[in-house]
Amino acid sequence: MFKLLDTLIFIFLILMIFRYIGRYVIPFLLKSWVSKKVSEMQQNQQSYQQPNKREGEVTIEYQPENKKHYNRDSGEYVDYEEVK
């Protein structure tokens, strides 16, 4: 009889501990984790923002086109002239 009562009390205490952890500790940990991630995202966003430009200043970013290079050993290549 006492073993059953001890087991029920033990289970009740464990459930109360999990309830306390779930109600107070987990939200605190989640808030701190979220605020840390938000600050990291803000720092990353600031590093990606373009610098301020004066009015009328133009910047052209050029990316060269990839020219296709044909290797004559890799297959048949036909050189042709365009007729107009």
N, C-alpha and C positions, 0 to 999 in steps of 0.2 A: 504494500500500500504506500509506504514512504518512497519507494523507488518511483512509482508512478507520479506522485506529487512532486518529487524532485525533478523529474523529467519535464513535467508540465511547467514548472517554474522556470527551468532552464530555457525551454522553448519560448516562453513568454518574455524573458529577459533578452534573448537574442532578437526576437521580433521588435522589441522596443528600441534596441540599439540600432537596428537597421532603419527603423522609422526615424530616429533622431538623425542618423547620417543622411538619409534621403531628404529630410526636411530642411536641414541647416547646412550641412557640410557640402553636399553636392552642388547646390545653387551657388554657394560662395566660390567653389572651385571653377564652376562654369563661368561666372562673371569675371573672375580674374583671367581665365584663359581667353575669353572673348575680347576683353579690353586689351590684352597683349596682342592678339591677332589684328585688332583694328588699328592699333598704333603701328604695327609692322606694315600693314597695307597702306597707311597714310604716308609712311616714309618711302615706300616703293613708288607710290604714285607721284610724290614730289620729285623723285629722281628721274622719272620718265617725262615730266612736263618739259615742253620746249622753252628755251630761254626767251625772255621778252625781246621783241624786235622793235626797232624804231619805225614810225609810220613811213611808208613808202619804200622800205627796204625789201628787196626781193631776194629770195634764196632759192636756187635751183639745185635739187639733188639729182645727180645723174647716175644712173646705173647702166653700165655698158651691156649691150645685148650679147647673149651667148652665141657666138658664131659656131656653126656646125663644121667640124673638121672631119673630113672623110679620109679614112685610111684605105689606100688602094688594095692593101692585102686583106681587108675585112670583107670585101664583096665586090660586085661589079659596079663600076662607076662610069656613067656615060657623060662625056663632056659635049655640050651642045651650044649652038648659037641661036639666038632668038631672031626670027624672021618677022619683019613688020609688013 
